[in-house]
Structure formats: structure tokens, C-alpha cells
Amino acid sequence: MGKNRSHELSDAIEEMIAVGKFPPGTHLDETALAAQFEVSRTPIREALIQLASMGLVVIRPRRGAVVAEVSARQLVEMFEVMAELEAMCCRLAARRMTPEDQQRLLAAHEACRTACTAGDADDYYAKNEVFHQSIYAGSHNLFLQDQTRALHRRLRPYRRLQLRVRDRLGASLAEHQGVVDALIQGDGELAATRIRDHIMVQGQRFADLIASLSQIRAIAA
């Protein structure tokens, strides 16, 4: 029961980090979190240790837990690896997706379209997660799925920030359409190229992300 509770708390705190309620650099006070979730400090401590193992939290001696901060260079490096992992998923998914997998992908894409049309960035972020997860699942490679999901979780707060840039929802949806078309056609290399371009942060997209990051760090401070 204790383990299950700490996992539930870990998921809840991870979600709060992902949606920006706990920006990078925020001190996570065990006592305050215990009061918020109406539990003792023990499962909170266990949850923070779990988050630290995923790289989302840093636990410092005598200073407690802090939401992990990532430098601009680290961020670029992580997105580079993310782009390659998702490209690998696409190459495999183009060959291995079942008709049911393709239907799940198309349904996820339409859900993104609905959120985009409504201009709802938070809803699009949630539907975007499902879209990418459907590609990972379509690879039918469990080890690759695990590795890709782990880095996806680590980058969730930053991927969400990308979607808050002006006109990014429409651009993201158009990029999704290109990936979907290539996957349905069974063209793994084209799908890989398109998902890589979709994920990579470079040029203006990188500048926008760093600007957004600076804003939330200022708020956290």
C-alpha cells in the first residue's frame, strides 16, 4: 500500500512539474507537500527519491529536493537524443503498425486537431502526449519504448513550453500530419525525417524555448 501511495504521489508531483506548477529550480518542501496531499512525510520522501531517479528532481544534502534545472546546452543535447529515439520509433512503426495501431494514431491526431482548433494549449499538450505515445507503441519494441518514454518524461516541462509560443499549435499539428501521412504510407525514412524535424530545437524555435525558460525561472525566483 505504501509503495503504491508513493508511486501515486510521484505521478502527481511529476504532473505538477510538467505543467509548470513547480518550475525548474523550485524547492519542494516535504512538509508542505505532505499537508497538500494529506499524507505523512515518508511517502512524500519516497516519491521525491523516485523523481530524483528519473532526473526530474535533485536532492541535495541539508537543502532538500529541488526541481531539476537544465542548462541550454543540456537541453539541446537531450532534444537531439529525443529526436533520434522518436525517429527510430517511426522507422519501426512504419513497418510494424497494425490496422488497430494506425486507428489509434489517427484518433490521437484528430484529438490534437480539435484542441488546436479550440486554441487550447493545455488540452493540445495532453493530446500531443497521446499522439507521441501511439507512435512509440507502434514500434512494437518494448525496450525502445521504455527508453523513449523515460526521456519523454524528462523533457515534458520543456515540450509543454514549446507549445506556448505564438502559432506553435498550428505548426505542430501540420508537422503531425506529415508524420501520420508517412507512417500510413509505410515510409519509415520519411516518417523518421519528419519526426526528427518536429522534435529538434534549433534556430528560432530554440530561441523561443530559452526565452520561455527564462520567464519561468524568473517566476520561480
N, C-alpha and C positions, 0 to 999 in steps of 0.2 A: 504493500500500500504506500509506504514511504517513498520507494523508488518511483512508483507511478506518479505520485504527487510532485516529486521534484522534476520529473520529466514534463509534467503539465505546466509547472511554473517556468521551467526553462523555455518551453514553447511560447508561453505568454510574454515573457521578458524579451525573447528574440523578436517577436512580432512588434513589440513596442520600439525596439531598436530599429527594425526595418522600416517602420512608418514614420520615424523621426521624432517620436515622443522622448526617446533618450538619444540625443545626438552624440557623435564621436566626442570623447573627452569628458562625458558626463560621469560624475561619481555616483555609483549605485549603492546607496545606503541600505545595509541589511535590515536595520530596524524599521526604516520607513517602508521598505518593500514588504516586510513581514506584516506590518499593520495594514498596508494596502490590500494584500491578498488574504489577510486574516489567518495567518499560519505562524508557526514559531520560526525562529531564525535558522534552525537546522536545515529544513528543506530549501530555504532560500539560498543558504550557503552551498548546498549540493547543486542547486540549479546554476548558480554562478560558476561553479567549477566546471560543469558541463559546457557552459557557454565559453569558458576560457579554453577548453579543449578544442572548440571549433574556431577559435581565433577571434570571436566576436567581443570578448571581454578580456581585459588584462587584470590579473590580481597581483597587487604589489604589497610587499611586506609593510605592515603598520599603516598602509594607506588604503587598503581595501580594494574593491573592484571598480574599474573604470571602463566605460565603453571604449573599445579599441579605436585608436586613431591610425589612419593610413596616410603615408606621405604621397605626394603627387606621383613620384617615381614608382612606388609600390603599387599604386592604383593602376597605372598604365601597364605594369608587368602582369598584374592579376587579370586585367581585361584581355591582355594578349593571350594568356593561357585559356581564359574562358572562351574566347573566340575559337581557339583551336579545338577545345573539347566539344563545343557545340557543332563545329564543322565535322568532326569525326562522327558525332551522333547523326548528323544529316546524311553523311555518306552511307552509313549503315541503314538508317531508316528508309532511305530511298529504295533500297533493295529488299528490306525485311518487313516493312509495314504491311499488316493485314488490312483487308477492307474495313474491319472494325476500327483499327488504329487510324486509318485515314478519315473515317467518320468522326472520331473524337477530335482529330486535328482540325477538321473543317468546322466542327461545332465550337471549338475554342476560338478559332479565328473569327467566327461570326459574333461571338460574345465580345471579343475585342472591338469589333466594328460598332456594336451597339453602344459600348462605353465611350468610344471615340466620338460617335455622332452626338452623344449627350454632353460631350466635353468634360466628362467626369474622370479626372486624372487618377483618383484613388481607386475607382472601380476598374479603370483600364489596367492599373498596376496589378490588381488581383487577377484579372482575366489574363493578363500577359504572363503571369506566373504559370497558369494552367496551360497556356499555349506552348511555352517552352518545355514544360514537363511532359507534354504529349509527344514532343519530338524525342526527348530522352527515352521515354518508354518505347517509342517506335524503333529504337536501335536494337532492342532485344539483346542487349549486352549489359548484364546486371552490374558488372564491375565498373564499366564506363558510366553507367547511370549513377552509381554511388559517388564516384569521383566528381562527376559534373554537378550533381546536386549539392555536394559539400562546398564547392567553390561558389555555386549559385547562391547558397545561403550566406556565405561570407560577403558577397557583393550586393546583397539585397538592398541595403540602405542607399547605396550609390546608384543602383539601377533605377530605383524609385526617383532619386533626384533628377536623373536624366529626363524623366517623363514630365517634369515640371517646367522645362524650358519651352518657351513660346513655339507653337506649331509642331512640337515634337510628337504629339499623339498621332497626327495625320501622317507624318513621315514614318513613324514606327509601323503604323498599320499598312502603309504601302510596301514597306520592306517585308513585313509578314506575308503579304500577298505574293511577293516574288518567291519567297521560300516555299510557301504552300504549292504554288504552281510547279516549281521544280521537283518537289517531293512527289506530288501526284503523278508527274510525268516519269518518275523513276530516275531522274537525272541527279545522281548523288554529287557530282563535282560542281554542278551549277548551284545546287542547294547549299553545299558547303561554302562556296564563294559568297553567296548572298547572305548566309547567316553570319559569316565572318565580318562582312562589311557592316551588318546590322549591330554587331556586338562591339566592334572596335571603337575605342575613344581616341580620336586624333583630330588635329586641326581645330575647327570652330567648336565641334562637339566636346573636345577636351577642355577648351577654354570655358565653355558654358558650365561644365561639370565642376571645374575648380572654383568658378565664381559662386556657384550654389553651395559648394562645400564651405567656402569662406564665410558665407552668410550664416549657415547653421552653427559653425564653430563660434562665431561672434555671439549668437544667441545663447549657446551653451556656457560661454564665459560669463 
